[in-house]
């Protein structure tokens, strides 16, 4: 579609699909219900979405078929794609990990020497072995890696682990981490920075950063005694100076602040003890710094 729109490739179906679409919608993009279609356009933004297999996304971006893509960092590294990493997106986090049978005990990496390790990520694993001076045999398997030890194909495996439930089902246990991954926004290295598409990309990046900043922050509102304000300001991990507003009771103030989401429960007791009352924590949809 040579319509001048920015082309974004995302996973057609998988663990990144819904969160990628959710991110785009939080950015204010009206995305059609794509169903079984491979390409759809945003109704209110100059963006076309290409729905692809995650393994194909790095190559499509590298070759310029898509201008940008959202894909797991592990896929980009494994494919050795010549693309730019524009932004880490903070979701789809997982770990490429070596796992061993539950009835085996291994205490050091040296014990991997001479072992057969099944994996769908031979390049990442080979690099890990090389960096740690391990001489092990890599057996490449395209799927169902976790059953390789029970079939006698391998002594252990190296695969993506999120919760670890699949390992337990196959009587495996974690041994060591190989590579930590998350969803990233990648771009074509030859992107024309003087083109209209680049202006669209910059706009999209601002929106994405706004959504990501908002996701890790909350808006806190509370009432505090005037005399307690210095102590309250010491406690607050505010993004910037809090907003201070007068109340009908002249001895009281309203304090508004943007705080990191994960700190509220760590400080709420201190705020109460300092005299804060009526604490209200509100989600933020977008935040431009």
Backbone bond lengths (Angstrom), bond angles and torsions (degrees), N, CA, C in turn:
res aa  C-N    CA-C-N  psi(-1)  N-CA   C-N-CA  omega(-1)  CA-C   N-CA-C  phi
1 X - - - 1.452 - - 1.526 109.14 -
2 X 1.303 116.62 100.98 1.463 121.36 -179.04 1.527 109.36 -89.71
3 X 1.328 115.64 65.91 1.458 120.90 -176.35 1.518 113.19 -108.16
4 X 1.334 116.88 6.28 1.457 120.74 179.93 1.507 114.33 83.09
5 X 1.330 116.97 -2.31 1.468 120.32 179.54 1.525 111.07 -75.75
6 X 1.309 115.23 151.76 1.455 122.00 171.74 1.525 108.36 -69.53
7 X 1.336 117.73 135.56 1.462 122.30 -178.52 1.534 109.50 -104.46
8 X 1.330 115.90 119.63 1.462 122.27 179.90 1.517 109.81 -116.85
9 X 1.331 117.09 123.13 1.466 122.18 177.64 1.522 109.18 -96.52
10 X 1.344 116.50 130.00 1.457 120.68 174.40 1.529 109.15 -133.93
11 X 1.312 114.92 165.30 1.461 121.48 -178.12 1.533 110.44 -65.02
12 X 1.331 116.39 129.83 1.463 120.33 -178.56 1.520 111.95 -67.33
13 X 1.309 117.24 -43.66 1.457 120.92 177.05 1.518 108.02 -152.70
14 X 1.318 115.64 133.94 1.453 119.75 -178.26 1.516 110.12 154.18
15 X 1.330 115.84 -169.94 1.454 120.42 -171.70 1.526 113.68 -70.98
16 X 1.346 117.97 -16.31 1.467 119.81 -179.53 1.527 112.94 -98.03
17 X 1.325 117.97 -13.60 1.465 121.03 -170.22 1.522 112.75 -60.31
18 X 1.323 117.25 -58.13 1.462 120.35 -174.49 1.519 112.29 -64.76
19 X 1.326 116.98 -39.90 1.469 119.22 -179.35 1.527 110.90 -69.51
20 X 1.324 117.61 -32.55 1.470 120.46 176.97 1.523 110.28 -67.58
21 X 1.326 116.99 -44.07 1.462 120.71 177.74 1.523 110.75 -65.64
22 X 1.323 116.69 -38.61 1.461 120.44 178.08 1.528 110.85 -62.68
23 X 1.330 116.94 -41.01 1.459 120.96 177.78 1.523 110.63 -60.80
24 X 1.324 116.91 -45.83 1.461 121.01 -179.20 1.523 111.23 -63.34
25 X 1.327 116.19 -39.32 1.468 119.33 179.14 1.520 111.32 -69.52
26 X 1.332 116.94 -34.97 1.463 120.26 175.26 1.524 110.59 -65.02
27 X 1.319 115.95 -27.43 1.469 121.04 176.49 1.527 112.06 -76.77
28 X 1.327 117.02 1.45 1.457 120.79 177.46 1.507 114.21 91.33
29 X 1.332 118.38 10.74 1.460 121.24 -178.93 1.522 110.61 -87.26
30 X 1.309 115.83 133.55 1.464 122.26 177.62 1.522 107.50 -93.39
31 X 1.337 115.67 102.04 1.464 121.64 -175.72 1.523 109.42 -100.82
32 X 1.330 116.39 129.26 1.460 120.93 177.86 1.530 110.69 -65.34
33 X 1.312 115.90 158.28 1.460 121.09 171.70 1.533 107.94 -70.83
34 X 1.319 115.64 108.63 1.459 118.96 -169.28 1.524 113.40 -78.81
35 X 1.335 117.48 -24.96 1.463 121.83 177.72 1.527 110.40 49.19
36 X 1.334 117.26 -119.49 1.461 120.58 -178.75 1.527 112.66 -99.16
37 X 1.309 116.92 11.12 1.469 119.50 -178.96 1.523 110.08 -80.09
38 X 1.317 115.69 149.59 1.458 121.41 -179.10 1.517 112.31 -94.46
39 X 1.340 116.65 -14.51 1.461 119.63 -179.11 1.525 109.66 -146.93
40 X 1.336 115.92 129.31 1.461 121.28 174.69 1.518 108.48 -136.77
41 X 1.320 116.25 161.70 1.457 121.67 179.17 1.520 109.95 -115.64
42 X 1.331 115.22 148.24 1.452 119.88 172.40 1.527 108.31 -71.93
43 X 1.337 116.23 140.77 1.461 120.07 -178.58 1.527 112.33 -76.40
44 X 1.327 117.61 -21.76 1.462 119.76 -173.11 1.526 113.81 -129.45
45 X 1.335 116.63 17.35 1.467 120.55 179.81 1.524 107.70 -151.77
46 X 1.310 116.02 147.27 1.475 120.30 -176.27 1.532 110.53 -79.02
47 X 1.320 114.76 71.07 1.466 121.59 -175.43 1.519 110.59 -142.23
48 X 1.329 116.15 132.12 1.463 123.08 171.69 1.521 108.12 -110.19
49 X 1.327 116.62 136.19 1.457 121.77 178.36 1.523 109.78 -105.14
50 X 1.329 115.48 128.28 1.457 121.93 173.87 1.524 107.88 -105.46
51 X 1.326 117.01 123.94 1.463 121.44 -179.46 1.527 108.83 -98.52
52 X 1.344 115.50 114.39 1.462 121.82 -172.14 1.521 111.50 -131.51
53 X 1.330 115.96 168.32 1.469 120.72 167.94 1.519 107.32 -66.85
54 X 1.340 116.50 140.71 1.467 118.30 -176.03 1.525 112.27 -59.83
55 X 1.344 117.49 -33.25 1.469 120.33 179.69 1.525 112.63 -64.85
56 X 1.349 117.06 -23.40 1.463 120.54 -177.36 1.529 113.15 -89.25
57 X 1.333 117.31 -17.76 1.465 120.36 -173.57 1.531 113.41 -60.72
58 X 1.349 120.04 -47.29 1.474 118.43 -179.43 1.531 113.15 -57.83
59 X 1.343 117.38 -40.01 1.464 119.76 -178.75 1.532 111.53 -69.89
60 X 1.333 117.22 -39.18 1.461 120.54 177.84 1.527 110.51 -61.02
61 X 1.335 116.76 -39.94 1.467 120.28 178.85 1.521 110.27 -72.61
62 X 1.313 117.02 -42.51 1.467 121.35 178.63 1.523 111.15 -58.17
63 X 1.335 116.75 -41.06 1.469 121.27 -177.04 1.525 113.37 -85.23
64 X 1.340 117.36 -4.94 1.457 120.24 176.59 1.517 114.82 84.97
65 X 1.342 117.45 5.84 1.464 119.50 174.99 1.520 108.88 -65.51
66 X 1.325 115.56 -39.67 1.464 122.53 170.86 1.527 107.15 -114.20
67 X 1.321 116.56 143.82 1.466 120.29 179.28 1.522 110.94 -76.80
68 X 1.331 115.64 -39.36 1.461 122.00 -178.13 1.528 108.81 -141.26
69 X 1.326 116.30 167.49 1.459 119.75 179.33 1.513 110.99 -154.92
70 X 1.319 116.14 155.27 1.457 122.43 171.92 1.519 107.32 -113.60
71 X 1.333 116.26 122.80 1.460 120.76 -174.02 1.518 108.66 -157.63
72 X 1.321 116.74 161.55 1.456 120.44 176.36 1.522 111.25 -67.64
73 X 1.326 115.64 139.01 1.469 120.35 179.55 1.519 111.23 -58.31
74 X 1.336 116.84 -34.02 1.465 120.80 180.00 1.520 111.69 -61.97
75 X 1.339 117.14 -35.33 1.468 120.82 -179.86 1.532 110.05 -68.56
76 X 1.325 116.56 -41.98 1.469 120.94 179.80 1.528 110.40 -62.11
77 X 1.324 116.34 -44.61 1.469 120.48 -179.16 1.527 110.73 -66.33
78 X 1.334 116.58 -44.09 1.464 120.58 -178.41 1.523 111.03 -64.03
79 X 1.341 117.46 -38.43 1.464 121.57 -179.33 1.531 112.27 -79.68
80 X 1.339 116.52 -8.43 1.474 121.72 -177.63 1.522 110.58 51.77
81 X 1.334 115.54 42.40 1.465 121.36 -176.72 1.531 111.17 -72.55
82 X 1.314 115.27 139.09 1.465 121.40 179.40 1.532 108.60 -91.20
83 X 1.342 114.83 77.45 1.466 121.18 -177.27 1.528 108.93 -133.59
84 X 1.324 115.78 164.42 1.462 121.11 175.16 1.522 109.99 -92.56
85 X 1.322 116.34 137.99 1.460 120.71 171.06 1.528 107.25 -88.82
86 X 1.325 116.14 113.17 1.463 120.92 -176.35 1.522 111.32 -86.73
87 X 1.332 116.20 -42.73 1.470 119.12 -173.32 1.516 110.49 -159.54
88 X 1.340 116.40 134.51 1.460 120.38 167.68 1.519 107.44 -81.81
89 X 1.340 117.18 137.94 1.456 120.75 -168.14 1.526 114.34 -105.08
90 X 1.319 118.20 -7.79 1.453 120.23 170.61 1.516 116.59 79.88
91 X 1.333 118.43 4.84 1.470 120.14 175.74 1.523 109.08 -130.00
92 X 1.328 116.11 174.76 1.462 119.33 -177.16 1.510 112.74 66.60
93 X 1.352 116.31 29.36 1.466 119.26 -177.46 1.522 110.85 -73.60
94 X 1.310 115.18 137.21 1.459 121.18 178.53 1.525 108.28 -158.78
95 X 1.316 115.29 173.34 1.464 120.23 -178.17 1.517 109.92 -131.20
96 X 1.329 115.91 130.81 1.455 121.03 170.06 1.517 106.02 -81.52
97 X 1.333 116.25 119.98 1.461 120.82 -168.16 1.521 111.80 -137.27
98 X 1.310 115.28 144.41 1.461 120.29 171.93 1.524 108.22 -85.36
99 X 1.329 116.02 130.02 1.459 122.09 178.59 1.518 109.44 -124.11
100 X 1.318 115.81 148.63 1.466 121.50 -176.96 1.536 109.05 -126.00
101 X 1.329 118.27 160.74 1.471 120.32 176.91 1.521 111.68 -57.93
102 X 1.326 115.95 144.98 1.468 121.33 -177.76 1.531 113.15 -58.15
103 X 1.324 116.31 -29.91 1.469 118.93 -176.65 1.527 113.21 -88.10
104 X 1.330 117.02 6.43 1.464 120.77 178.54 1.525 109.73 -106.79
105 X 1.317 116.15 146.66 1.468 121.29 175.76 1.518 109.45 -119.64
106 X 1.338 115.38 122.76 1.461 121.23 176.09 1.514 107.14 -131.84
107 X 1.311 116.02 130.45 1.464 120.54 -174.08 1.518 113.73 -108.47
108 X 1.336 117.31 -18.79 1.469 119.21 -177.62 1.523 110.64 -141.73
109 X 1.326 115.49 159.00 1.465 120.75 179.29 1.523 111.25 -61.38
110 X 1.336 117.32 -30.67 1.471 120.70 -178.83 1.523 112.24 -57.95
111 X 1.329 116.32 -25.24 1.461 119.76 -178.71 1.526 112.34 -73.05
112 X 1.338 116.90 -6.65 1.470 120.90 174.48 1.525 111.54 -79.13
113 X 1.329 117.79 -16.40 1.459 121.23 179.02 1.528 110.32 -56.75
114 X 1.330 115.47 129.99 1.453 121.20 179.04 1.519 114.79 81.68
115 X 1.330 117.12 -4.63 1.466 120.49 -179.03 1.524 111.21 -83.84
116 X 1.342 115.71 157.71 1.465 122.73 173.89 1.529 107.71 -99.94
117 X 1.333 115.72 124.62 1.470 119.93 -176.29 1.531 109.02 -121.14
118 X 1.325 116.04 118.16 1.465 121.16 179.66 1.522 110.10 -88.22
119 X 1.329 116.67 138.42 1.461 120.25 -178.34 1.520 111.59 -161.22
120 X 1.344 115.26 158.43 1.468 121.41 171.05 1.528 109.94 -100.00
121 X 1.329 116.57 3.57 1.468 121.88 -178.01 1.532 110.08 -125.85
122 X 1.336 117.11 64.61 1.470 120.02 -174.21 1.530 114.25 -63.98
123 X 1.331 117.88 -33.43 1.474 119.67 -177.25 1.527 111.66 -72.08
124 X 1.335 116.48 -43.91 1.464 119.67 177.61 1.521 110.27 -63.93
125 X 1.331 116.06 -42.39 1.460 119.95 -179.05 1.526 111.10 -66.95
126 X 1.330 117.31 -40.54 1.466 120.50 178.81 1.526 110.66 -61.72
127 X 1.324 116.17 -39.34 1.458 120.03 178.39 1.532 110.92 -65.74
128 X 1.339 115.97 -39.33 1.472 120.59 177.38 1.530 110.22 -62.66
129 X 1.330 116.85 -45.94 1.468 120.43 178.53 1.527 111.22 -61.96
130 X 1.319 115.56 -41.87 1.467 120.01 -179.11 1.529 110.84 -62.85
131 X 1.332 116.79 -44.01 1.467 120.61 -179.02 1.524 112.44 -67.39
132 X 1.341 115.81 -27.81 1.462 119.43 -178.32 1.521 113.22 -104.69
133 X 1.362 115.42 10.44 1.471 121.69 176.93 1.532 111.81 53.95
134 X 1.332 114.65 47.71 1.464 121.49 178.42 1.528 109.13 -104.56
135 X 1.320 116.45 131.53 1.462 121.61 177.31 1.530 108.55 -106.28
136 X 1.334 115.53 89.61 1.466 121.27 180.00 1.515 108.70 -128.43
137 X 1.320 116.22 158.06 1.459 121.03 179.90 1.525 109.69 -92.94
138 X 1.338 115.85 126.28 1.460 120.96 179.29 1.528 109.16 -95.28
139 X 1.333 115.65 125.25 1.465 121.28 177.60 1.521 107.43 -110.26
140 X 1.327 116.17 113.15 1.470 120.09 -177.21 1.521 110.76 -81.58
141 X 1.328 115.52 125.84 1.461 123.30 177.57 1.522 107.82 -129.10
142 X 1.317 116.84 136.27 1.461 119.92 -175.25 1.525 113.48 -82.36
143 X 1.323 118.42 -21.16 1.457 120.56 179.68 1.512 111.88 -163.34
144 X 1.346 116.49 166.55 1.467 122.69 -179.37 1.528 111.67 51.91
145 X 1.312 114.94 46.17 1.465 121.17 -178.78 1.525 111.24 -60.61
146 X 1.332 116.82 -34.16 1.455 120.88 -171.80 1.529 114.03 -65.12
147 X 1.335 118.08 -18.00 1.473 118.85 -179.08 1.532 112.36 -91.10
148 X 1.340 117.54 -3.78 1.463 120.93 -176.24 1.531 113.45 -57.54
149 X 1.337 120.36 -44.80 1.476 118.94 179.58 1.532 113.17 -63.45
150 X 1.341 117.55 -39.98 1.463 119.46 -178.57 1.522 112.01 -68.75
151 X 1.349 116.81 -23.70 1.460 120.64 177.71 1.524 112.08 -88.99
152 X 1.335 116.59 -3.61 1.459 120.40 -179.35 1.515 113.40 79.58
153 X 1.330 117.67 9.86 1.468 121.51 -179.63 1.527 111.07 -75.38
154 X 1.330 116.27 -33.39 1.458 120.73 -176.44 1.523 109.71 -146.25
155 X 1.337 115.14 163.36 1.466 120.60 177.19 1.521 111.50 -85.79
156 X 1.330 116.41 -29.28 1.456 121.55 179.60 1.529 108.16 -155.92
157 X 1.329 116.03 178.26 1.461 119.45 -176.84 1.525 110.83 -130.63
158 X 1.316 115.02 163.97 1.464 121.66 171.04 1.522 105.58 -133.08
159 X 1.338 116.02 113.25 1.456 119.41 -174.32 1.523 110.25 -149.41
160 X 1.345 115.21 167.30 1.457 121.70 177.40 1.533 109.43 -69.92
161 X 1.327 115.91 130.63 1.460 121.69 178.85 1.527 108.90 -126.06
162 X 1.336 115.69 127.70 1.466 120.70 175.21 1.522 109.45 -109.28
163 X 1.331 116.96 -66.60 1.462 120.91 -179.05 1.524 112.96 -98.17
164 X 1.326 117.33 -25.01 1.456 121.23 -177.06 1.520 113.70 90.94
165 X 1.337 117.30 -1.72 1.470 120.55 -178.08 1.523 112.02 -64.60
166 X 1.341 116.86 -39.39 1.467 120.24 179.87 1.520 110.98 -63.24
167 X 1.329 116.49 -37.14 1.465 119.63 177.03 1.526 110.59 -61.41
168 X 1.323 116.78 -46.50 1.469 120.76 -178.34 1.523 111.54 -61.98
169 X 1.345 115.44 -40.01 1.466 119.25 179.78 1.525 111.70 -62.24
170 X 1.327 115.91 -28.39 1.462 120.37 -178.09 1.528 112.05 -105.37
171 X 1.351 115.48 18.23 1.457 122.80 175.39 1.533 112.17 56.27
172 X 1.338 113.09 45.99 1.456 120.72 176.25 1.524 108.91 -118.93
173 X 1.314 116.77 159.60 1.464 121.49 176.62 1.531 109.63 -136.75
174 X 1.318 114.96 153.94 1.463 120.94 -178.47 1.527 110.44 -66.38
175 X 1.339 114.64 140.91 1.463 119.39 177.11 1.530 111.42 -117.49
176 X 1.343 117.32 -57.14 1.461 119.11 179.20 1.527 110.82 -155.62
177 X 1.318 116.10 148.70 1.465 122.01 177.04 1.518 110.77 -77.53
178 X 1.322 115.97 141.26 1.468 121.94 178.25 1.526 111.03 -110.66
179 X 1.350 116.74 -42.80 1.468 119.88 -175.49 1.528 109.60 -159.05
180 X 1.334 116.64 129.90 1.464 121.85 175.58 1.523 109.28 -95.15
181 X 1.336 115.58 134.52 1.466 120.34 -173.76 1.523 110.99 -133.33
182 X 1.323 115.20 158.03 1.458 122.82 171.80 1.520 107.97 -155.05
183 X 1.318 116.72 171.71 1.460 120.61 178.10 1.528 109.57 -68.60
184 X 1.329 115.98 138.40 1.460 120.68 177.91 1.529 109.49 -133.44
185 X 1.323 114.69 154.40 1.461 121.63 173.15 1.520 107.17 -95.96
186 X 1.335 116.66 120.80 1.464 120.86 -179.37 1.529 109.50 -113.35
187 X 1.334 115.96 158.50 1.454 120.54 -179.46 1.513 111.85 -139.01
188 X 1.315 115.46 156.04 1.464 121.87 176.51 1.526 109.27 -66.17
189 X 1.336 116.89 134.71 1.464 120.84 -176.12 1.523 113.22 -69.40
190 X 1.317 116.57 -21.95 1.467 120.28 -178.10 1.523 112.25 -101.25
191 X 1.327 116.41 25.22 1.461 121.11 -179.75 1.530 109.20 -59.38
192 X 1.316 116.16 127.99 1.464 121.82 -179.34 1.531 109.64 -76.37
193 X 1.330 116.07 108.50 1.459 120.41 -175.72 1.527 113.32 -75.60
194 X 1.317 116.28 -5.26 1.466 119.70 176.47 1.531 111.62 -100.62
195 X 1.319 116.31 3.38 1.460 119.90 -175.65 1.528 111.47 -88.19
196 X 1.319 115.11 162.72 1.457 120.30 175.25 1.516 111.44 -64.33
197 X 1.329 116.86 -30.20 1.461 120.68 179.25 1.529 111.52 -63.53
198 X 1.324 115.83 -33.48 1.462 118.86 -179.04 1.524 110.80 -67.05
199 X 1.306 116.18 -36.41 1.470 120.15 176.23 1.532 110.28 -63.98
200 X 1.346 116.11 -38.71 1.467 120.20 176.86 1.526 109.67 -64.17
201 X 1.342 116.40 -42.15 1.463 121.16 -179.91 1.523 110.78 -61.51
202 X 1.324 117.61 -45.20 1.464 120.78 -179.93 1.531 110.64 -60.42
203 X 1.331 116.03 -40.86 1.461 120.66 177.67 1.527 110.33 -61.78
204 X 1.337 116.13 -44.38 1.463 120.78 -179.44 1.527 110.93 -63.84
205 X 1.326 117.53 -40.86 1.464 121.22 -179.87 1.526 110.92 -63.26
206 X 1.332 116.72 -40.35 1.472 120.34 176.72 1.524 109.91 -59.49
207 X 1.326 116.12 -43.01 1.470 120.51 -179.88 1.530 111.19 -65.63
208 X 1.341 115.92 -42.26 1.469 120.01 -179.76 1.525 110.58 -64.28
209 X 1.335 116.77 -44.80 1.462 120.39 179.34 1.520 110.75 -62.66
210 X 1.330 116.13 -37.84 1.463 120.87 177.30 1.527 110.49 -61.32
211 X 1.327 117.04 -45.96 1.466 121.64 -179.46 1.526 111.01 -65.98
212 X 1.339 117.61 -40.00 1.464 120.55 -179.38 1.521 111.52 -69.18
213 X 1.337 116.58 -39.92 1.466 120.36 177.31 1.523 110.51 -61.92
214 X 1.334 115.65 -41.83 1.458 120.31 -178.90 1.527 111.27 -66.54
215 X 1.324 115.99 -35.05 1.470 120.50 -177.28 1.518 111.92 -63.43
216 X 1.317 117.32 -31.52 1.466 121.11 -176.88 1.524 112.09 -99.11
217 X 1.339 117.20 10.78 1.464 120.93 -177.70 1.529 110.64 -131.64
218 X 1.313 115.59 157.83 1.456 122.88 174.22 1.534 108.59 -134.78
219 X 1.348 114.52 154.96 1.460 120.06 177.77 1.521 107.81 -100.13
220 X 1.338 116.29 118.56 1.456 122.50 -176.81 1.522 110.27 -105.34
221 X 1.336 115.79 128.94 1.467 122.07 176.38 1.524 108.00 -123.01
222 X 1.352 116.53 140.07 1.465 119.66 179.01 1.522 109.57 -161.72
223 X 1.307 115.30 162.25 1.456 122.47 174.31 1.527 108.73 -104.74
224 X 1.339 116.12 137.90 1.466 119.88 -179.02 1.531 109.91 -138.84
225 X 1.329 117.73 148.57 1.470 120.10 172.75 1.529 109.73 -66.15
226 X 1.314 116.74 142.67 1.467 120.07 179.77 1.523 111.59 -53.32
227 X 1.339 115.83 -40.58 1.473 119.01 -175.56 1.525 111.70 -67.98
228 X 1.357 116.71 -19.14 1.475 120.29 -178.25 1.519 112.97 -91.91
229 X 1.335 117.25 -4.38 1.467 120.01 -174.41 1.529 113.58 -56.28
230 X 1.338 120.22 -45.78 1.479 118.78 179.90 1.529 112.26 -57.63
231 X 1.341 116.99 -41.60 1.473 120.04 179.99 1.525 110.61 -68.29
232 X 1.337 117.39 -40.56 1.465 121.06 179.06 1.528 110.20 -60.69
233 X 1.307 117.16 -41.75 1.477 120.49 -179.34 1.524 111.04 -66.13
234 X 1.331 117.07 -31.66 1.471 119.66 176.61 1.529 111.19 -67.03
235 X 1.331 116.34 -35.68 1.464 121.05 -176.44 1.517 111.93 -76.12
236 X 1.332 117.15 -37.84 1.469 121.13 -171.98 1.522 112.68 -69.09
237 X 1.348 117.72 123.60 1.475 120.83 172.29 1.525 109.25 -86.03
238 X 1.328 116.99 56.32 1.462 121.93 -171.10 1.516 111.60 -69.80
239 X 1.365 114.45 145.38 1.455 120.17 177.06 1.524 110.11 -59.67
240 X 1.314 116.35 -43.98 1.461 122.63 174.44 1.520 107.04 -139.21
241 X 1.315 117.52 -172.15 1.455 120.21 178.71 1.519 110.04 -58.58
242 X 1.351 118.69 132.60 1.458 120.43 -178.79 1.523 112.04 -66.27
243 X 1.328 115.31 158.19 1.464 121.25 175.41 1.526 108.09 -86.51
244 X 1.348 116.56 130.19 1.457 122.50 -178.60 1.529 108.41 -115.32
245 X 1.347 116.90 123.81 1.460 121.53 -177.63 1.529 110.37 -126.27
246 X 1.360 117.30 141.63 1.464 119.74 177.50 1.530 111.03 -73.54
247 X 1.324 116.61 154.77 1.455 123.11 176.00 1.535 109.56 -119.29
248 X 1.337 116.67 169.73 1.471 120.95 179.07 1.528 110.45 -59.20
249 X 1.318 116.15 -38.09 1.466 121.21 173.76 1.523 107.19 -79.34
250 X 1.317 117.27 110.04 1.471 121.40 -172.11 1.527 113.00 -66.15
251 X 1.325 116.48 -12.87 1.471 118.59 178.20 1.526 111.93 -87.12
252 X 1.341 116.09 -3.38 1.461 121.46 -175.31 1.528 111.41 -119.41
253 X 1.331 115.91 156.81 1.464 123.35 176.66 1.519 109.38 -133.30
254 X 1.335 116.09 153.13 1.464 121.69 169.88 1.526 107.46 -99.39
255 X 1.316 115.82 130.35 1.465 121.09 179.92 1.526 108.41 -118.12
256 X 1.332 115.50 126.21 1.464 122.29 177.48 1.527 108.08 -118.62
257 X 1.338 117.27 136.15 1.459 120.04 -179.49 1.523 110.35 -154.12
258 X 1.322 115.90 147.53 1.463 122.31 171.58 1.524 107.28 -93.01
259 X 1.344 115.83 124.51 1.465 120.19 -177.26 1.527 109.86 -127.74
260 X 1.340 118.11 156.96 1.471 120.39 173.61 1.522 110.36 -60.84
261 X 1.329 116.88 136.22 1.466 121.95 -175.03 1.518 113.19 -55.21
262 X 1.325 116.65 -39.22 1.466 119.60 -171.15 1.530 113.74 -84.30
263 X 1.351 118.10 4.22 1.467 119.07 -177.81 1.527 113.52 -102.30
264 X 1.338 117.82 -12.76 1.462 119.67 -172.24 1.523 112.35 -57.57
265 X 1.337 116.89 -49.24 1.459 119.15 -176.04 1.524 112.10 -70.59
266 X 1.327 116.91 -17.03 1.468 120.06 176.08 1.524 111.67 -78.51
267 X 1.346 117.59 -26.05 1.465 120.05 -173.88 1.522 114.03 -111.48
268 X 1.353 117.10 -9.53 1.464 117.73 -172.19 1.532 112.76 -63.58
269 X 1.317 119.12 -35.02 1.469 120.44 177.09 1.523 111.00 -65.75
270 X 1.356 115.78 -41.41 1.468 119.28 178.62 1.525 110.93 -63.47
271 X 1.339 116.48 -38.41 1.467 119.76 178.77 1.526 110.69 -64.32
272 X 1.323 117.15 -44.29 1.469 121.23 178.56 1.532 110.74 -61.06
273 X 1.336 115.26 -45.19 1.465 119.18 -178.39 1.523 111.61 -65.19
274 X 1.334 116.48 -27.53 1.470 120.53 178.52 1.524 112.03 -80.87
275 X 1.353 116.80 -8.16 1.454 119.66 176.76 1.510 115.56 114.08
276 X 1.340 118.58 0.50 1.466 121.22 -179.50 1.524 110.24 -69.98
277 X 1.324 116.54 145.48 1.463 121.71 178.00 1.521 109.34 -144.03
278 X 1.341 115.68 163.60 1.464 120.16 178.47 1.514 113.17 60.68
279 X 1.326 117.10 40.96 1.468 120.28 -178.43 1.523 110.34 -68.10
280 X 1.313 115.71 131.86 1.462 122.43 179.71 1.519 109.06 -131.67
281 X 1.331 116.59 121.31 1.462 122.47 -178.73 1.516 108.94 -108.90
282 X 1.339 117.27 122.85 1.459 122.02 -172.19 1.541 110.24 -122.20
283 X 1.345 117.56 133.79 1.470 119.40 175.13 1.533 110.98 -64.50
284 X 1.327 114.81 151.91 1.473 120.99 176.44 1.521 107.41 -115.27
285 X 1.310 118.01 129.34 1.466 120.52 -178.93 1.520 111.70 -81.96
286 X 1.336 117.55 -44.32 1.452 121.89 178.95 1.517 109.48 -142.39
287 X 1.337 115.61 148.86 1.462 120.03 -179.94 1.521 109.28 -150.28
288 X 1.317 116.71 117.05 1.459 121.94 179.00 1.514 108.50 -102.57
289 X 1.315 117.22 120.09 1.458 122.00 -177.28 1.519 111.31 -85.46
